[in-house]
Amino acid sequence: MERNQTPLAIVNSKAIYDSDIDEMIAQMGPRGQAYQTAEGRAVILEQLIAQRLFLADAMRNLYEREPAFKEELQRIKEQLLTQYAISKAVDNLTVTDIEARKFFDENREQFAAQPVVSASHILVDSEEKANDILAQLNQGSIAFEDAARQHSSCPSAQQGGALGEFTRGQMVPDFDQAVFSMDVGELRGPVKTQFGYHIIRLDDKKEGAPVSFDQAKDQIKAHLLEEKRQKAYQSKVNQLKILYPVERPGQAKPRSPFTLV
């Protein structure tokens, strides 16, 4: 949508446009979407006006000449230079389709068909309470879904404890290990995790489809690119340690393997 090029406000002879509001909202990331309304944009405009007023006052009072400001400016400049130098070292790296395909072919087991399960659980804060609920379930005195709604502290309680479908590695290890060793319809518990004590019911289990190269390509490229960046970063650090002295006061210097005792 084409924005209005007429100034929305002029503060100390400096204009504020719709594009300035767009830029500020973009800098806020996902949170900025809440301001994409007439009321929200009006709030941002007032913030921009306030910022321009503070800037005008700072310039009038010559704050930029104060030692404290100069120190802060130098600190920010060094941070920006550091980040820029890191970017120069790692941002020109790419991963080709050939490299991604090689990784896929050499790691087929990661993309093989994985079992998919559907499970429900009841989460409570004590083993005693979990055992009491489990006894009621085994006796048939209460339905699993009702017990989940009444006792579970997990948000899934609203769905009768249903967690939906998931694969290995998506749950915490102890929960994951229990679920994938169960038979469909089996109840198990209490299973202790960092969240508390779980009573688990396995609702369904099926083999998932293997992941194709086309499906995995983007994820593989992202993984390989991150690996390349880490290696390039460390390589650059090692080179810079040769160029510039690094001292560690208070630490003994490592002995050369060629030093005679």
C-alpha positions as CSV (number, residue, x, y, z in Angstrom):
1,M,0.0,0.0,0.0
2,E,1.4,3.4,-1.0
3,R,2.0,5.5,2.1
4,N,1.2,9.2,2.5
5,Q,4.3,11.4,1.7
6,T,2.8,14.3,3.5
7,P,4.5,14.8,6.9
8,L,2.5,13.6,9.8
9,A,4.3,15.9,12.1
10,I,7.3,18.4,12.0
11,V,9.5,18.6,15.1
12,N,12.1,21.3,15.1
13,S,12.0,21.5,11.3
14,K,12.4,17.7,10.9
15,A,9.5,15.9,9.3
16,I,8.0,12.5,10.4
17,Y,6.4,10.4,7.7
18,D,4.3,7.2,7.5
19,S,7.5,5.5,6.4
20,D,9.1,6.4,9.7
21,I,6.3,4.6,11.5
22,D,6.6,1.6,9.2
23,E,10.4,1.4,10.1
24,M,9.8,1.6,13.8
25,I,7.1,-1.1,13.6
26,A,9.4,-3.3,11.6
27,Q,12.2,-3.0,14.2
28,M,9.8,-4.3,16.8
29,G,9.5,-7.7,15.0
30,P,6.4,-9.8,15.5
31,R,5.3,-7.6,18.4
32,G,4.9,-4.7,16.0
33,Q,1.9,-6.3,14.3
34,A,-0.2,-5.2,17.2
35,Y,0.5,-1.6,16.2
36,Q,-0.7,-2.0,12.6
37,T,-4.0,-0.2,13.4
38,A,-4.9,3.5,13.3
39,E,-4.8,3.6,17.1
40,G,-1.5,1.7,17.2
41,R,0.2,3.9,14.5
42,A,-1.0,7.0,16.5
43,V,0.9,5.6,19.5
44,I,4.0,5.1,17.5
45,L,3.7,8.6,16.1
46,E,3.6,10.1,19.6
47,Q,6.7,8.0,20.5
48,L,8.6,9.4,17.4
49,I,7.6,12.9,18.3
50,A,8.9,12.4,21.8
51,Q,12.2,11.0,20.5
52,R,12.6,14.0,18.1
53,L,11.9,16.4,21.0
54,F,14.6,14.7,23.2
55,L,17.0,14.8,20.2
56,A,16.4,18.5,19.7
57,D,16.9,19.2,23.4
58,A,20.1,17.1,23.5
59,M,21.5,19.0,20.6
60,R,20.6,22.4,22.1
61,N,22.3,21.4,25.3
62,L,25.4,20.0,23.5
63,Y,25.1,16.7,25.3
64,E,27.3,15.1,22.5
65,R,30.3,17.0,23.9
66,E,29.9,15.5,27.4
67,P,32.6,12.8,28.3
68,A,29.9,10.3,29.4
69,F,28.2,10.5,26.0
70,K,31.5,10.2,24.1
71,E,32.4,7.1,26.1
72,E,29.0,5.5,25.3
73,L,29.3,6.5,21.7
74,Q,32.8,4.8,21.6
75,R,31.4,1.6,23.2
76,I,28.5,1.4,20.7
77,K,30.9,2.1,17.8
78,E,33.2,-0.8,19.0
79,Q,30.2,-3.1,19.3
80,L,29.0,-2.3,15.7
81,L,32.5,-2.6,14.3
82,T,32.9,-6.0,16.0
83,Q,29.6,-7.3,14.6
84,Y,30.4,-5.9,11.2
85,A,33.8,-7.6,11.2
86,I,32.2,-10.9,12.2
87,S,29.7,-10.5,9.4
88,K,32.5,-9.9,6.9
89,A,34.1,-13.2,8.0
90,V,31.0,-15.4,7.8
91,D,28.2,-13.8,5.7
92,N,29.7,-14.7,2.2
93,L,29.3,-18.4,2.8
94,T,26.8,-20.6,0.9
95,V,25.7,-24.2,0.7
96,T,25.1,-25.8,-2.7
97,D,22.5,-28.3,-3.6
98,I,25.3,-30.8,-4.3
99,E,26.6,-30.4,-0.7
100,A,23.1,-30.8,0.7
101,R,22.5,-33.9,-1.4
102,K,25.8,-35.4,-0.2
103,F,24.8,-34.8,3.5
104,F,21.4,-36.4,2.8
105,D,22.9,-39.5,1.1
106,E,25.5,-39.9,3.9
107,N,22.9,-39.6,6.7
108,R,20.0,-41.5,5.4
109,E,19.1,-42.9,8.8
110,Q,18.1,-39.4,9.9
111,F,15.5,-39.2,7.2
112,A,14.2,-42.7,7.4
113,A,10.5,-43.3,8.3
114,Q,10.0,-42.5,12.0
115,P,7.2,-43.9,14.1
116,V,4.4,-41.4,14.9
117,V,2.4,-41.7,18.1
118,S,-0.7,-40.1,19.5
119,A,-0.9,-40.0,23.3
120,S,-2.7,-38.5,26.2
121,H,-1.5,-37.8,29.7
122,I,-2.4,-36.5,33.1
123,L,0.2,-34.4,34.9
124,V,0.2,-34.0,38.7
125,D,2.7,-32.7,41.2
126,S,3.1,-35.8,43.4
127,E,3.7,-39.6,42.9
128,E,1.1,-40.3,45.5
129,K,-1.6,-38.4,43.6
130,A,-0.6,-40.0,40.4
131,N,-0.9,-43.5,41.9
132,D,-4.3,-42.7,43.3
133,I,-5.6,-41.5,39.9
134,L,-4.0,-44.5,38.1
135,A,-5.8,-46.9,40.5
136,Q,-9.1,-45.2,39.8
137,L,-8.5,-45.5,36.0
138,N,-7.6,-49.2,36.3
139,Q,-10.8,-49.8,38.4
140,G,-12.8,-48.0,35.7
141,S,-14.3,-45.6,38.3
142,I,-13.4,-42.6,36.2
143,A,-12.7,-42.0,32.5
144,F,-9.3,-40.9,31.5
145,E,-10.6,-37.7,29.8
146,D,-12.5,-36.8,32.9
147,A,-9.6,-37.5,35.2
148,A,-7.4,-35.2,33.0
149,R,-9.9,-32.4,33.1
150,Q,-10.2,-32.6,36.9
151,H,-6.6,-33.2,37.9
152,S,-4.1,-32.5,35.2
153,S,-2.0,-29.3,35.5
154,C,-1.1,-29.4,31.7
155,P,-3.0,-27.1,29.3
156,S,-3.9,-30.4,27.4
157,A,-6.4,-31.0,30.3
158,Q,-8.9,-29.0,28.3
159,Q,-8.7,-31.6,25.5
160,G,-9.0,-34.5,28.0
161,G,-5.2,-34.8,28.2
162,A,-4.8,-35.3,24.4
163,L,-1.3,-34.3,23.1
164,G,-1.9,-35.1,19.4
165,E,0.7,-36.7,17.2
166,F,4.4,-36.4,17.7
167,T,7.6,-38.2,16.8
168,R,10.7,-39.2,18.8
169,G,12.6,-36.3,20.4
170,Q,9.7,-33.9,20.6
171,M,9.0,-34.6,24.2
172,V,11.3,-34.6,27.2
173,P,13.5,-37.8,27.3
174,D,11.8,-39.8,30.1
175,F,8.4,-39.1,28.7
176,D,9.6,-39.9,25.2
177,Q,11.2,-43.2,26.3
178,A,8.0,-44.4,28.0
179,V,5.7,-43.5,25.2
180,F,7.6,-45.2,22.4
181,S,7.9,-48.4,24.4
182,M,4.2,-48.7,25.0
183,D,1.4,-50.6,23.2
184,V,-1.7,-48.9,21.9
185,G,-4.3,-48.6,24.6
186,E,-1.7,-49.2,27.4
187,L,-1.7,-47.0,30.5
188,R,1.6,-46.3,32.3
189,G,2.6,-44.3,35.2
190,P,3.7,-42.5,37.2
191,V,6.5,-41.4,34.8
192,K,8.6,-38.7,36.5
193,T,9.9,-35.8,34.4
194,Q,11.1,-32.2,35.2
195,F,7.4,-31.2,35.0
196,G,6.0,-33.6,37.5
197,Y,4.4,-37.1,37.4
198,H,2.6,-38.3,34.3
199,I,0.0,-40.9,33.7
200,I,0.3,-41.8,30.0
201,R,-2.1,-43.5,27.6
202,L,-0.9,-44.5,24.2
203,D,-3.8,-43.8,21.8
204,D,-2.3,-44.7,18.4
205,K,1.0,-45.6,16.8
206,K,2.0,-45.7,13.1
207,E,5.0,-45.6,10.9
208,G,5.6,-42.2,9.3
209,A,6.7,-41.6,5.8
210,P,10.4,-41.2,5.0
211,V,11.6,-37.6,4.4
212,S,12.5,-36.9,0.8
213,F,15.5,-34.8,-0.2
214,D,13.3,-32.0,-1.5
215,Q,11.5,-31.9,1.9
216,A,14.7,-31.9,3.8
217,K,16.9,-29.7,1.5
218,D,16.2,-26.3,3.1
219,Q,16.7,-27.7,6.6
220,I,20.0,-29.4,5.6
221,K,21.3,-26.2,3.9
222,A,20.5,-24.2,7.1
223,H,22.4,-26.8,9.2
224,L,25.4,-27.0,6.9
225,L,25.5,-23.2,6.6
226,E,25.6,-22.8,10.4
227,E,28.4,-25.4,10.5
228,K,30.4,-23.4,7.9
229,R,29.9,-20.2,9.8
230,Q,31.0,-21.7,13.0
231,K,34.2,-23.1,11.4
232,A,34.9,-19.8,9.5
233,Y,34.4,-17.8,12.8
234,Q,36.8,-20.1,14.7
235,S,39.3,-20.1,11.9
236,K,39.3,-16.3,11.8
237,V,39.7,-16.1,15.6
238,N,42.7,-18.4,15.4
239,Q,44.2,-16.2,12.6
240,L,43.7,-13.0,14.7
241,K,45.3,-14.6,17.7
242,I,48.5,-14.8,15.6
243,L,48.2,-11.2,14.5
244,Y,47.3,-9.6,17.8
245,P,48.6,-10.4,21.3
246,V,46.2,-12.1,23.7
247,E,47.4,-11.9,27.3
248,R,45.7,-13.6,30.3
249,P,47.0,-11.9,33.5
250,G,47.2,-14.2,36.4
251,Q,47.4,-17.4,34.4
252,A,50.6,-19.4,33.9
253,K,51.8,-19.5,30.4
254,P,51.6,-22.9,28.8
255,R,54.9,-24.7,28.8
256,S,56.3,-25.5,25.3
257,P,56.5,-29.2,24.6
258,F,60.1,-28.6,23.6
259,T,61.2,-27.1,27.0
260,L,63.8,-29.1,28.8
261,V,62.9,-29.9,32.4
